[in-house]
């Protein structure tokens, strides 16, 4: 194509052809990227990324100690102020989130939400198993990250 356009020695048509080609190429790339960005991530991929984030920042023993030492609340669904959270929960928090603690089982649930779903971290006593209602990835015994 370039040889044919240059053979005519018409520089205006070379520029016009270049602009048309650029519009087609960059328009197609933009359309593909827009379609890919519009598809929400699946739970498995998101949970794997959050697992890596939690693996780096979460200290499960610190959270269990904090749950055992805090003054018990009568309601296991009562949110706890962020100033009272242990340091590792503050570090794992991406955009705030909510922490609840069940006073009977000392299970700490940290959850956040976004446009595509909800995700979080559960730290329960050792030997506890996660619920089958959400996709989970085991962090260590009695601790797991989850996505729904």
DALINLIN-V140223 format. One record per residue. N is the residue number from 1. RES is the residue in three letters. OMEGA is omega in whole degrees, -180 to 180 (none if undefined). Layout:
n & res & omega
N & RES & OMEGA
N & RES & OMEGA
This chain:
n & res & omega
1 & UNK & -179
2 & UNK & -179
3 & UNK & 180
4 & UNK & -180
5 & UNK & -180
6 & UNK & 180
7 & UNK & 179
8 & UNK & -179
9 & UNK & 179
10 & UNK & -174
11 & UNK & 178
12 & UNK & -180
13 & UNK & 177
14 & UNK & 180
15 & UNK & 180
16 & UNK & 179
17 & UNK & 178
18 & UNK & 178
19 & UNK & 177
20 & UNK & 180
21 & UNK & 179
22 & UNK & 179
23 & UNK & -180
24 & UNK & -177
25 & UNK & -177
26 & UNK & 175
27 & UNK & 178
28 & UNK & 178
29 & UNK & 178
30 & UNK & 179
31 & UNK & 179
32 & UNK & 179
33 & UNK & 178
34 & UNK & 179
35 & UNK & 180
36 & UNK & -180
37 & UNK & -179
38 & UNK & -179
39 & UNK & -179
40 & UNK & 179
41 & UNK & 178
42 & UNK & -176
43 & UNK & -177
44 & UNK & -179
45 & UNK & -179
46 & UNK & -179
47 & UNK & 178
48 & UNK & 177
49 & UNK & 179
50 & UNK & 177
51 & UNK & 179
52 & UNK & 179
53 & UNK & -179
54 & UNK & 180
55 & UNK & -179
56 & UNK & -168
57 & UNK & -172
58 & UNK & 172
59 & UNK & -174
60 & UNK & 180
61 & UNK & 178
62 & UNK & -179
63 & UNK & 178
64 & UNK & 177
65 & UNK & 178
66 & UNK & -179
67 & UNK & -179
68 & UNK & -176
69 & UNK & -176
70 & UNK & 179
71 & UNK & -174
72 & UNK & 175
73 & UNK & 180
74 & UNK & -178
75 & UNK & -178
76 & UNK & 180
77 & UNK & -180
78 & UNK & 179
79 & UNK & -179
80 & UNK & 179
81 & UNK & -178
82 & UNK & 179
83 & UNK & -179
84 & UNK & -178
85 & UNK & 171
86 & UNK & -175
87 & UNK & -178
88 & UNK & 175
89 & UNK & 176
90 & UNK & -180
91 & UNK & -178
92 & UNK & -179
93 & UNK & 179
94 & UNK & -177
95 & UNK & 179
96 & UNK & 179
97 & UNK & -178
98 & UNK & 177
99 & UNK & 173
100 & UNK & -179
101 & UNK & 177
102 & UNK & -175
103 & UNK & -179
104 & UNK & -177
105 & UNK & -176
106 & UNK & 177
107 & UNK & 179
108 & UNK & 178
109 & UNK & 176
110 & UNK & 179
111 & UNK & 177
112 & UNK & 178
113 & UNK & 180
114 & UNK & -178
115 & UNK & -174
116 & UNK & -180
117 & UNK & -179
118 & UNK & -179
119 & UNK & 179
120 & UNK & -176
121 & UNK & 175
122 & UNK & 176
123 & UNK & -178
124 & UNK & 175
125 & UNK & 180
126 & UNK & -180
127 & UNK & 178
128 & UNK & 179
129 & UNK & -180
130 & UNK & 177
131 & UNK & 178
132 & UNK & -175
133 & UNK & 180
134 & UNK & 177
135 & UNK & -177
136 & UNK & 172
137 & UNK & -176
138 & UNK & 177
139 & UNK & 170
140 & UNK & -174
141 & UNK & 180
142 & UNK & 179
143 & UNK & -179
144 & UNK & 172
145 & UNK & -176
146 & UNK & 178
147 & UNK & 175
148 & UNK & none
